Amino acid sequence: MLDFIRRTSDAVCLTAAGRIARRAKSFAARASSWSADRLLEESRELKAEATAGAPSASLIVPAFGLVCEASRRVTGLSHRRPQFVGGAELAKGRILEMDTGEGKTLTALLPTYVFALTGKGCHVVTANDYLSSRDAEHARKIFELLGLTVGFLEPDSEFDDRKAAYLCDVTFGTEKEFGFDYLRDQLRIADARAKGIRPEVVQRGQHFAILDEADSILIDQARTPLVIAVPRAEQRRDDRLARWAWAAACELDPQADFENSNRSREVRLTRNGLSKVVSRVKPTALEELRFERLVRQVESSVEARRHVERDRDYVVLDGRIEIIDESTGRILTGRRWRNGLHQAIEVKERLDPSPDDGTAAEITVQSYFRKYEFLAGLTGTARDVAGEIRLVFNRDVVRVPPFLPCQRKRHPTIVTRTIAEKFTAIVRETARVSEAGRSVLIGTGTVEDSERLSAEFERDGIAHELLHARHDAREAEIVAQAGQAGQITVATNMAGRGTDIRLAPQVKNAGGLHVIIATFHRSRRYDRQLVGRAARQGDPGSYRIILSREEIELARNKEPGLTVRRFANLQRALERRDRKSRAELLKSEETRFEAAEDLGLDPVLEWPTAA
């Protein structure tokens, strides 16, 4: 019944959008005979109407037509019907699901141009710096022909450069860049207010936002706190605390001294464990610390020992702990775990603990994007979280059918006894497929797994490329070659989003790209993103899932009622768990914001959670 309602709702929406698409396409056809000066003049007239307060609905058809013609002249790519339809739905503030390869980048240009005409600034948010830089360069060439300016938030750029980027009609960046700039502006405003001067800020407000890979940003990153930290003057004591707590955690009995839920990484000391912490000898510098802080650091050390794994949750680069984003496989540059967990991991890796900084300003990703007056987005995997998006962000999800029928073939899932047998099966299948002249993409869950599989290929003399958090500098180069005949690419989830693998003609004739999912993901959307690299834009392609009984048992933490044969049940259980966790966080944050406002405080600056 729900599927029927969704299909009916989509049909109603797409019918109206289809009429807009036909009119926009007709406008673009007329504009094809105009000179560049005429095109610029028409764009300026539209901008004058928009700044005068004309409703966006009255501007959509000519705006879409101008963008289509500008794109054709600059890149040789014209918008097709699904892209016009998608643009019309985005302009209404919806979250769009489009299959991979259907031209989401071109689609996003349409509403971006419409909202940029107002002069308030349109923010285009992408999932990582690589995609942001690529899309900004693509959009700049098109929008400059129409008289609009495009800015890009370069990581670690200076104040003046960032302000200039925000003063552009369109600004590209990641959710991290936009969110941290908002927090820094709040600090500047508070400081200026205290001094009685006018604040200098970079952002012009949260007016329009278009999110690429919207489910990754709104759902997978929802719980991520964006925190501006301030150094504390207690670095030496923090160093001693982290080392002492680690030693204490190593002495605790897992059976009697602490409890941790199979459903989360949360660790809680038992009465017996608390007694051991109380009685353990402490350095003089730690005697003044509150008992609660000692306990929290010990619990974080236990969590670091038992639940946080190197090359899965983090990597060590240049003597630093760098966190890996589970959903994308990319490094979360500048992010740190809180409550002493980061310091515990540094001790675990025999590094000097960094200062356990205090909190100056904080907001979660989902709370930041709820501040925008207008929010829309597009992705290849939104329907699975449509209910949550509607509840939290008050946005409907609409699916746009592909331009060409999907030719992707699904091969039966293989479940081996052990992880070692799984790797053997992967190598065997990869060799067979690549010998047929096809290209192969293998998606692994961790850096460690990708390197282990790479070692298996090297042992058998099979040439391949490796793409993960340690090799992200070569991402564009590796992706560019991934569609060549016989090419084998082993990648973490970095290859699962925003990656456009273009096939050589001989690969298409041989059957296209073959994707192997070699890990148990905690969400079906991760599988769908990876599978979506194959059979794009009507090309042939196929995929297979290869798992081991051993890793599924580890993933389910010995919980009863979930069988290996029906591992999809486990994915659904994990999705429900994550959804509940996000809802609890949202409720907690809303309560905190309401309490702060009742007291006349700024919830972002003056009501931070305990660091």
C-alpha positions in Angstrom: 0.0 0.0 0.0 2.8 2.4 0.9 4.6 1.6 -2.4 1.3 2.3 -4.3 0.8 5.6 -2.5 4.4 6.6 -3.3 4.1 5.7 -6.9 0.8 7.6 -7.2 2.3 10.7 -5.5 5.3 10.5 -7.8 3.1 10.3 -10.9 1.2 13.4 -9.9 4.3 15.4 -9.2 6.1 14.2 -12.3 3.1 15.0 -14.6 3.3 18.7 -13.6 7.1 18.7 -13.8 6.8 17.1 -17.3 4.9 20.1 -18.6 7.6 22.4 -17.2 10.2 20.2 -18.9 8.5 20.5 -22.3 8.2 24.3 -22.1 11.8 24.7 -20.9 13.1 22.5 -23.7 11.2 24.6 -26.2 12.7 27.8 -24.8 16.2 26.3 -25.0 15.6 25.5 -28.7 14.7 29.1 -29.4 17.7 30.4 -27.4 20.1 28.2 -29.5 20.0 30.9 -32.2 20.8 33.8 -29.9 24.2 35.4 -29.6 26.2 35.3 -26.3 25.2 38.9 -25.7 21.6 38.2 -26.1 21.9 35.2 -23.7 23.5 37.4 -21.1 20.9 40.1 -21.5 18.1 37.7 -21.0 19.8 36.4 -17.9 20.2 39.9 -16.5 16.5 40.6 -17.1 15.6 37.4 -15.2 17.8 38.5 -12.3 16.2 41.9 -12.1 12.8 40.2 -11.9 14.0 37.9 -9.2 15.5 40.6 -7.0 12.3 42.6 -7.4 10.5 39.8 -5.7 9.0 37.8 -8.6 8.1 34.2 -7.5 10.5 31.5 -8.5 7.7 29.6 -10.2 7.3 32.3 -12.9 11.1 32.2 -13.6 11.6 28.4 -13.9 10.9 27.9 -17.6 13.1 30.7 -19.0 15.8 30.0 -16.4 15.9 26.3 -17.2 16.0 27.1 -20.9 19.0 29.5 -20.5 21.0 27.0 -18.4 20.3 24.3 -20.9 21.6 26.4 -23.8 24.6 27.7 -21.8 25.5 24.1 -20.9 25.3 23.1 -24.5 27.6 25.9 -25.7 30.2 25.4 -22.9 30.3 21.6 -22.4 28.4 20.2 -25.3 25.9 18.6 -22.9 22.2 19.4 -23.1 19.6 18.6 -20.5 17.3 15.8 -21.2 13.7 15.4 -20.0 14.5 13.6 -16.7 16.9 16.4 -15.8 14.4 19.1 -16.5 11.8 17.1 -14.5 14.2 16.7 -11.6 15.1 20.3 -11.7 11.5 21.3 -11.4 11.0 19.0 -8.4 14.1 20.4 -6.7 12.8 24.0 -7.3 9.8 23.0 -5.2 12.0 22.0 -2.3 12.0 18.2 -2.7 14.6 15.5 -2.2 15.1 13.8 -5.5 16.1 10.2 -6.1 17.8 9.7 -9.5 19.6 6.6 -10.6 23.4 6.9 -10.8 24.6 8.1 -14.2 21.4 10.1 -14.9 23.1 13.4 -14.8 22.5 14.7 -11.3 25.2 17.3 -11.7 23.4 18.8 -14.7 20.1 18.6 -12.9 21.3 20.5 -9.9 22.4 23.4 -12.1 18.8 24.2 -12.9 17.4 25.1 -9.5 20.8 26.5 -8.4 20.5 29.1 -11.2 16.9 30.0 -10.3 17.8 30.6 -6.6 21.0 32.4 -7.4 19.1 35.0 -9.4 17.7 36.4 -6.1 21.2 37.7 -5.1 21.0 36.2 -1.6 23.5 33.4 -2.4 22.8 29.8 -3.2 24.9 27.1 -1.3 25.6 23.9 -3.2 26.7 21.3 -0.7 28.6 18.2 -1.7 29.8 15.1 0.2 33.6 15.8 -0.2 36.1 18.3 -1.3 36.9 16.4 -4.5 33.3 16.5 -5.7 32.9 20.1 -4.6 35.9 21.3 -6.5 34.9 19.3 -9.6 31.3 20.6 -9.7 32.3 24.2 -8.9 34.6 24.3 -11.9 31.9 22.7 -14.1 29.3 25.2 -13.0 31.6 28.2 -13.2 32.0 27.9 -17.0 28.3 27.7 -17.5 27.1 30.4 -15.1 29.7 32.9 -16.1 28.1 32.8 -19.6 24.9 33.9 -17.9 26.5 36.6 -15.8 26.6 34.8 -12.4 29.6 34.3 -10.2 30.7 31.0 -8.6 32.8 30.6 -5.5 34.4 27.5 -3.9 35.2 27.0 -0.2 38.8 25.9 -0.3 39.7 24.0 2.8 41.8 26.0 5.3 41.4 29.2 3.2 41.7 32.6 4.9 38.9 34.9 6.0 39.0 37.2 3.0 38.9 34.3 0.5 36.0 32.7 2.3 34.0 35.9 2.4 34.6 36.4 -1.3 33.3 32.9 -2.0 30.1 33.6 0.0 29.6 36.9 -1.8 29.4 35.0 -5.1 25.9 34.1 -6.5 26.6 30.4 -6.0 29.0 28.9 -3.4 30.2 25.3 -3.5 31.5 23.5 -0.5 31.1 20.5 1.8 28.8 20.4 4.8 31.8 20.7 7.1 32.9 24.0 5.5 29.5 25.6 5.6 28.8 24.3 9.2 32.1 25.5 10.6 31.8 28.9 9.0 28.4 29.3 10.6 29.9 28.5 14.0 32.9 30.8 13.5 30.5 33.6 12.5 28.5 33.0 15.7 31.7 33.4 17.8 32.6 36.6 15.9 29.1 38.0 16.4 29.2 37.2 20.2 32.7 38.8 20.5 31.7 41.9 18.5 28.5 42.3 20.7 30.6 42.1 23.8 32.9 44.9 22.4 30.1 47.0 21.1 31.4 46.9 17.5 30.0 45.6 14.2 30.8 42.0 13.5 32.8 40.8 10.5 31.3 37.6 9.2 31.7 35.5 6.1 28.2 34.1 5.5 25.2 36.1 4.3 22.7 33.8 6.1 21.1 30.4 5.4 18.8 31.1 2.5 19.0 28.4 -0.3 20.8 25.1 -0.1 21.0 22.4 -2.8 22.5 19.1 -1.4 24.3 16.6 -3.6 24.3 13.1 -2.1 21.5 14.4 0.2 21.0 11.2 2.2 24.7 11.1 3.0 24.6 14.6 4.4 21.2 14.6 6.0 21.2 11.0 7.3 24.6 9.5 7.5 26.2 12.7 8.8 23.2 13.7 10.9 24.7 12.8 14.3 28.1 14.3 13.5 28.7 17.2 15.8 30.4 20.2 14.3 32.6 21.6 17.2 34.8 24.6 17.5 37.3 23.7 20.1 39.3 25.9 22.4 42.6 24.8 23.9 42.8 24.3 27.7 45.7 25.1 29.9 45.9 21.6 31.3 47.7 19.8 28.4 50.2 18.1 30.7 47.5 16.8 33.1 45.4 15.6 30.2 48.4 13.7 28.9 48.8 12.0 32.2 45.1 11.3 32.5 45.0 9.6 29.1 47.9 7.3 29.9 46.7 6.5 33.4 43.2 5.7 32.1 44.6 3.4 29.4 46.6 1.5 31.9 43.6 1.2 34.1 41.4 0.0 31.2 43.9 -2.7 30.4 43.6 -4.1 33.9 39.8 -4.4 33.9 38.0 -7.7 33.6 35.5 -7.7 30.7 33.2 -10.1 32.6 32.9 -8.2 35.9 34.2 -4.6 35.6 32.2 -3.1 32.7 29.2 -3.6 30.5 28.9 -2.7 26.9 25.8 -3.2 24.7 25.8 -5.4 21.6 23.7 -2.6 20.1 26.3 0.2 20.5 29.9 0.9 21.5 28.8 2.5 24.7 30.8 1.3 27.8 29.7 1.6 31.4 31.8 0.6 34.4 30.1 -1.7 36.9 30.3 -1.2 40.7 33.2 -3.6 40.7 35.0 -1.6 37.9 34.3 1.7 39.7 35.9 0.3 42.9 39.0 -0.6 40.9 39.3 2.9 39.5 38.8 4.5 43.0 41.5 2.3 44.5 44.0 2.5 41.7 47.1 4.7 42.5 47.0 8.0 40.7 49.7 10.6 39.9 49.6 13.6 42.1 48.5 15.8 39.1 45.3 13.7 38.9 44.3 13.9 42.5 42.3 17.1 42.0 40.2 15.8 39.1 36.6 14.9 39.7 35.9 11.2 39.9 33.4 11.5 37.0 36.1 12.7 34.7 38.4 9.8 35.7 35.6 7.3 35.0 34.7 8.9 31.7 38.3 8.6 30.5 38.6 5.0 31.6 35.3 4.1 29.8 36.6 5.9 26.7 39.8 3.8 26.9 37.8 0.6 27.1 35.8 1.7 24.1 39.1 2.4 22.2 40.5 -1.0 23.1 37.4 -3.1 22.2 35.4 -1.2 19.6 37.5 1.2 17.6 39.6 -0.5 15.0 42.6 0.9 13.0 42.1 0.9 9.2 38.3 0.6 9.8 37.4 3.5 12.0 40.6 5.5 11.6 44.1 5.6 10.0 47.4 6.9 11.3 48.9 9.5 8.9 52.0 11.5 9.6 51.7 10.7 13.3 48.0 11.8 13.5 44.8 9.9 14.1 42.5 10.6 11.1 38.9 9.5 11.4 37.3 7.5 8.4 33.7 8.2 7.4 32.0 4.8 7.4 29.5 5.8 4.7 32.1 7.2 2.2 35.4 5.6 3.2 37.0 9.1 3.2 39.0 10.9 5.8 37.1 13.4 7.9 39.8 16.0 7.9 39.9 18.0 11.1 37.3 15.8 13.0 38.1 14.5 16.4 36.3 12.0 18.7 35.1 13.5 22.0 34.9 12.6 25.7 38.6 11.6 25.7 38.2 8.9 23.1 40.6 10.6 20.7 43.3 10.7 23.3 42.7 7.1 24.3 43.2 6.0 20.7 46.4 8.1 20.5 47.7 6.3 23.5 46.6 3.0 22.0 48.8 3.8 18.9 51.7 5.0 21.0 51.3 8.6 20.0 51.5 11.6 22.3 48.0 12.5 23.5 46.7 15.8 22.0 45.0 18.3 24.3 41.4 17.4 25.3 40.1 20.7 24.1 37.1 22.5 25.5 34.0 23.5 23.4 33.4 27.0 22.2 30.6 26.4 19.7 28.7 23.3 18.6 25.9 22.2 16.3 25.0 18.9 14.6 24.8 18.6 10.8 21.1 18.0 10.9 20.4 21.1 13.1 22.5 23.3 10.9 20.6 22.4 7.7 17.3 22.9 9.4 18.2 26.6 9.6 17.9 27.1 5.8 14.8 28.9 4.5 14.8 26.6 1.5 16.4 23.1 1.3 16.4 20.6 -1.6 18.7 17.8 -2.6 19.3 14.8 -4.8 20.9 11.4 -4.5 20.7 7.9 -5.9 19.3 6.4 -2.7 16.7 8.5 -0.9 13.6 6.3 -0.9 14.9 4.0 1.9 15.0 7.0 4.3 12.0 9.0 2.9 10.1 8.8 6.1 12.9 10.1 8.2 13.6 12.9 5.8 10.0 13.9 5.8 9.8 13.8 9.7 13.1 15.6 10.4 13.4 18.1 7.5 9.8 18.3 6.3 10.8 17.4 2.7 9.1 14.9 0.4 11.1 12.4 -1.6 10.3 12.0 -5.3 11.9 9.4 -7.7 12.6 10.4 -11.3 12.6 7.4 -13.7 15.8 6.8 -15.7 16.1 8.1 -19.3 17.0 4.6 -20.5 15.9 1.2 -19.0 18.5 -0.2 -16.6 20.5 -3.2 -18.0 22.1 -4.2 -14.7 22.2 -8.0 -13.9 22.3 -9.4 -10.4 24.1 -12.6 -9.8 23.3 -14.9 -6.9 24.9 -14.0 -3.6 27.8 -16.1 -2.4 28.3 -16.8 1.3 31.5 -18.6 2.2 32.4 -20.3 5.5 35.4 -18.1 6.4 36.7 -14.7 5.5 39.8 -16.4 3.9 37.5 -18.4 1.6 35.7 -15.2 0.8 38.8 -13.5 -0.5 39.7 -16.6 -2.6 36.2 -16.5 -4.1 36.6 -12.8 -4.9 40.0 -13.3 -6.6 38.6 -16.2 -8.7 35.6 -14.3 -9.9 37.6 -11.2 -10.6 40.1 -13.1 -12.7 37.3 -14.8 -14.7 35.4 -11.5 -15.4 38.5 -9.4 -16.3 39.8 -12.1 -18.7 36.5 -11.6 -20.7 37.6 -8.0 -21.4 35.3 -6.4 -18.7 36.3 -4.0 -15.9 35.8 -4.9 -12.2 35.1 -2.7 -9.2 35.4 -4.4 -5.8 34.0 -2.6 -2.8 35.5 -3.4 0.6 34.4 -2.1 4.0 37.8 -1.1 5.5 41.3 0.0 4.5 42.6 -3.2 6.1 40.3 -5.4 3.9 41.2 -3.6 0.7 44.9 -4.0 1.4 44.5 -7.7 2.3 42.6 -8.2 -1.0 45.3 -6.3 -2.8 47.9 -8.6 -1.3 45.9 -11.6 -2.6 45.9 -10.2 -6.1 49.6 -9.5 -6.0 50.3 -13.0 -4.8 48.5 -14.3 -7.9 50.2 -11.7 -10.2 46.9 -9.9 -11.0 47.4 -6.2 -11.8 45.0 -3.9 -10.1 44.5 -0.4 -8.6 43.9 0.4 -4.9 41.7 3.3 -3.8 41.2 4.1 -0.1 41.7 6.8 2.5 45.5 6.6 2.2 45.5 6.9 -1.6 42.8 9.7 -2.0 45.3 12.0 -3.7 45.1 9.7 -6.8 41.4 9.3 -6.8 40.6 11.2 -10.0 43.4 9.3 -11.8 42.3 5.9 -10.6 38.6 6.5 -11.3 39.4 7.7 -14.9 41.0 4.3 -15.6 38.4 2.2 -13.8 36.3 1.6 -17.0 39.1 0.3 -19.2 39.2 -3.3 -20.5 40.6 -5.7 -17.9 41.0 -2.9 -15.3 40.5 -4.1 -11.7 39.9 -1.5 -8.9 39.8 -2.4 -5.3 38.1 0.4 -3.3 36.5 1.3 0.0 33.2 3.2 -0.1 35.1 6.1 -1.7 34.1 4.6 -5.0 30.4 4.4 -3.9 29.3 8.0 -4.2 29.7 10.6 -6.9 32.1 8.4 -8.9 31.4 8.4 -12.6 33.2 5.4 -14.2 33.1 5.8 -18.0 33.4 2.6 -19.9 35.6 2.0 -22.9 33.6 0.8 -26.0 35.2 -2.7 -25.9 34.1 -3.0 -22.2 30.5 -2.2 -23.1 30.6 -4.8 -25.8 32.0 -7.4 -23.4 29.2 -6.8 -20.8 30.2 -3.6 -19.0 31.5 -3.0 -15.4 31.1 -5.8 -12.9 30.8 -4.8 -9.2 31.6 -7.1 -6.3 30.3 -6.1 -2.9 32.9 -7.7 -0.6 31.7 -6.4 2.8 28.6 -6.4 5.0 27.3 -2.8 5.1 25.1 -1.6 7.9 22.8 0.0 5.4 21.3 -1.2 2.2 21.9 2.3 0.8 25.6 1.7 0.9 25.1 -1.4 -1.3 22.9 0.5 -3.7 25.4 3.3 -4.1 28.2 0.8 -4.9 26.0 -1.3 -7.2 25.0 2.0 -9.0 28.5 2.3 -10.4 27.6 -0.4 -12.9 25.1 -0.2 -15.8 24.9 3.6 -15.9 22.9 5.5 -18.6 21.6 2.3 -20.2 25.0 0.6 -20.3 25.3 -3.1 -19.6 26.7 -4.2 -16.2 26.3 -6.6 -13.4 27.0 -7.2 -9.7 27.4 -9.9 -7.1 27.6 -9.9 -3.3 30.3 -12.1 -1.8 30.2 -12.4 2.0 31.4 -14.9 4.7 29.5 -16.5 7.5 32.3 -15.5 9.8 32.0 -11.7 9.2 28.2 -11.8 9.4 28.4 -13.5 12.8 30.8 -10.8 13.9 28.5 -8.1 12.6 25.5 -9.4 14.4 27.3 -9.7 17.7 25.8 -13.2 18.3 22.3 -11.7 18.5 19.6 -14.4 18.2 17.0 -14.5 15.4 19.2 -13.4 12.5 20.4 -16.1 10.1 23.3 -15.9 7.7 20.9 -16.8 4.8 18.8 -13.7 5.5 21.6 -11.2 6.1 19.3 -8.5 4.8 17.3 -8.8 8.0 20.4 -7.8 9.9 20.8 -4.7 7.7 17.3 -3.7 8.4 17.8 -4.2 12.2 21.0 -2.0 12.0 19.1 0.6 10.0 16.3 0.7 12.7 18.9 1.0 15.4 20.7 3.9 13.6 17.4 5.6 12.9 16.4 5.4 16.6 19.8 6.8 17.6 19.4 9.8 15.3 15.9 10.4 16.6 17.1 10.4 20.2 19.9 12.8 19.4 17.5 15.2 17.6 15.1 15.1 20.6 18.0 15.7 23.0 19.3 18.6 20.9 15.9 20.2 20.6 15.4 20.0 24.3 18.8 21.6 24.9 18.0 24.4 22.4 14.6 25.1 24.1 16.2 25.2 27.5 18.9 27.6 26.4 16.4 29.9 24.7 14.2 29.9 27.9 17.3 31.1 29.8 18.1 33.7 27.2 21.3 31.9 26.1 22.7 31.1 22.7 22.4 27.3 22.4 25.2 27.1 19.9 27.7 29.0 22.1 26.5 29.1 25.7 25.0 25.7 26.1 27.6 23.2 24.8 27.5 19.6 25.7 30.2 18.4 28.1 33.5 17.9 26.3 
